[in-house]
């Protein structure tokens, strides 16, 4: 399911219409829009809670954006901009789909999002608490975002429980095939990257040459399994038949959105398999 709703959320980071909506309220530059848009459900927060919740950014990177962005656009303005831009992007990408398709998708996706467990999930809870949108594409994007952040909160918990720090997590992902250029803008120094790789070698997760070991692969698969388990609640709230129907409805939206996301993206989103939709 993550493969099917993550591309819908991700248009807010990559689509030109989404970027333009942030710029229209004064959030010029990619990182201003990113940090303001994603952190806005938390209110006019300082950097520290965002360092904790976003996990993979060093404090100085977050500190360059927060709290300064709130002088450019209040959280309420950032929220309107991110939803406006996302809806405009989705409208451009899904204009061929009939209204009934979008309404049914919104209904089922909201049913899943309504079942997220807020305890221990800061970003998931903050997004779930936002007023429900009115129109189908806005409902779809907001529900997808709630589910995405709920899953992300559980992923961070799994990484912390496994004893990984942010730069170790990124270093392992790069060693495992994620394109390095996608992560260079986060602000970790080369010394920090090198030290993280050395720690992973010491743990037996990487070989001295920097390749993942069987130990590392098994450990990271366990983290992914823990992430999936923590994210399963909303899908248990749907019957298997409704979940399959939602996946079928999401498939054409996800494919259109995925095509608009750069291949070297920092999300590490894989391509949807050709047989991903139920027959």
N, C-alpha and C positions, 0 to 999 in steps of 0.2 A: 504493500500500500504506500510506503514511503516513496517508492519510485514514481508513484502516480500523483501524489499531492505535492511533493517537494518542487517539481518544476513550476507548478502554478504559483507557489509562494515566491520562487526565485526570480520571477519577472521584475519584482521590485528592486532588485540589485542591478539588473543587466539591460532591461529594455529601455530604449531611448525615451519613450513617453514617460516612464517612471522617473528617469533621471531629470527630465524637463519639469516634472511636477515638483520635485524637490527644489530645483533651481528657482522656480517661480515664487517660492516663499522665502528665498534668500539662502538656501542651503546649497551653495555652489561648491563643486568638488565632490568626488565620489565618497570620500570618507565622512564628510559632514552629513550627507544624506543617509549613508549607511547607519552611522551611530545615532543620529537623531531619530530616524524612522524606526529602527529596531528597538531603541531604548524608550521611545515615547510612551508606551503603555505603562512604564514605571513612574511617569511623572518627571518633573524637573530634577532628576537625580544628579549627584556628583559622579565622578569616575569610578569610585571604589566598588559600588554594587555591580556596575557594568563589567568591570574587570573580572569579578567573580562569576557573573552569569554568562558572559560571552566566552570565557575560559581561554581562548587561544590567542589573545592579544596581550602584549606586555603593557604594564601600567602606563608607561610614558606615551604609548600610542593612543590609548583611550583618553589620557589626560590632555592631549592636544585638542581633542574634540569636545569633551565634556568637562565642566558645564558650559563652556563658551557658546555652544550651538544654541542654547536656550535664549541667548541674547539676539540671535538671528531669527529664530522661529520658536514660539512656545510649543510645548508638547502637543497641545490641541491642534496647532497649525501643522505640525509634523505628521500627526495622525491623519488629518484630512489630506495632506499631500501624498502620503504613501498609499492611501486607499484610492484616491483619484488617479494617480499614476498607474497603479496596478490594474484598476478597472479599465482604463484606456488601453493599456497594453493587452489585456485579455480580450477586449472588444475587437481589437485589430487582428488578433490571432484566431478568434473563434467565431468570426462573423457568419460563417457558413452553417454553423450548428443551429438547429431550430430552438425556439424559446422553451418548448416543453422539455427538451433535453437538458437545458441549463437549470430549469426549475427543479426537475427531479434530482439532478446532481446536487444542487444546493440543499434540498430537503434531506437527502441521505448523508451528505457530508456534515451538515449541522447536527444531525442526530448523533453522529460519532463524536463531534466536537463537544456536544453537550455532556458527554460522558467522561470527559477528561477529569482525572483526579488532581485537584490543585495542590494538595499538601506536598511540600518539598519541591514543587515545580514553579519557580518564581516567574519565568517568562511565559510558561504555559498558562498559569493562573492569571497573570496580568492581561494577556490577550483574551482569555475566556471571559473576563469581566467587562470587556468593552461592550457598548451598546450594539445590538445586532443590526447589521446593515439591512437595507430595504430591497435592493434590486438583486437579481440572481447572480450576476458576476461579482458584485461586492460581497454577497453572502458566501459565495464559493471561495473567494480569496481570503476572507476573514476566517472562515472555518479551517481552510487548509493551513493558514498561518498559526492558528491556535494548536492544531494537531502537530505541526512541525516544531513549534517551540516546546510543546509538552514532551515530544520525543527527544528533542535536544537536551532538555533538562535531565532526563533519565540517562542520556548518553554521558553527560558530564559527570553524573553521579557514579556511573560505571567506571569511567576513567580514573576518577579520584580513588574509588575503592580498589582499583588495580595498582595504585601507587604511581600513576603517570602524571607528570606535570605537563603544562601546555606545550612547551617546545619539544619535549620528548614525544608527545602525541603527534605533532606535526612532522617531526623527523622520521618517525616510524612510517607514517602515511606516505611520505616522499620515497622512502626506501622500498615501500610496497607498491609503488607505481604512480602515485599522484604527481603530476607535473610540478616541479619545484617553482616555476615562474608564478604559479597561482598563489603562492604563499609568501612571496618576497616582500609584499607591501605591508605585512603585519607589524614589522618593526623589530624583530629579533635580530641581534647582531650575529655576524659570522662566528664569533667566539662562542656565543650561546648555542648556535646550531652545532658547532663542533663538540662542545661539552655534552650536549644532549645525546649526540650519536655515540660518544664514548661511554656514556652511562648505559645506553642500550646495549652496547657491546658487552659491558661488564655484567649486565643482567642476563646475557645469553640470548637476547632478542635479535641482535644483528651479528653477522660475521665481522671480522676485522675489515673486510672489504666493503662492508655496508649493506650486505644483502640480508633479507629476513631469514631467520633460522626456523626450524620446525617448532622450537619452543616459543619463539615470538609469534609465529603464525597461529599456534594453538591458543596462546594467551589473548591475542587480539580477536580471534573468533569467539572466545568466551566473553569478551567485552561486548561484541556485537550481539551475542545471544542475550546477555543481560539487558542491553538496550532494548531489544525487541520485546523481551518479557515485560519490562517496565512500561512499554508503550502499548501493550496489548489490550488494556482495559476498554478503550473506546470501541475496539473491534469486537470484543465480547458483547458489547451492548447492542450490536446489530446481529441479526440472525445470519448464518452463513450465506443464505440466499440473498439477503439485502447487501451484504458485503460484496458478494460476487457481482451483483447488479451495479453497485457503486463503482467497482473497479472497471467494469465494462463501460460505464458512462464516462469515467475519468480518462480512459485510454486516449481518445482523440484529442482531448484538451491537453493532456500531458505531452503527447507527441508534438503538438504545435508549439507548446511552450519550450520544450526541450530543444527544438530546432532553433529557437531564438537565443539560447544560452551559449556563450562561447565554450568551445571544447576544453580550453585550459581554464576552467573555473575553479575557485577555491572551495567550492562545496564538495567536489569529488563525486559529482552525480554521474553514474554510469548510464549508458544508453538503455532505453527500454528494449527488452527482447521482443522479437517479432511475434512470439506466441504469448505475450503478457496478458492479453485480454481474453476472458472466457469465451468459448464458442457458444 
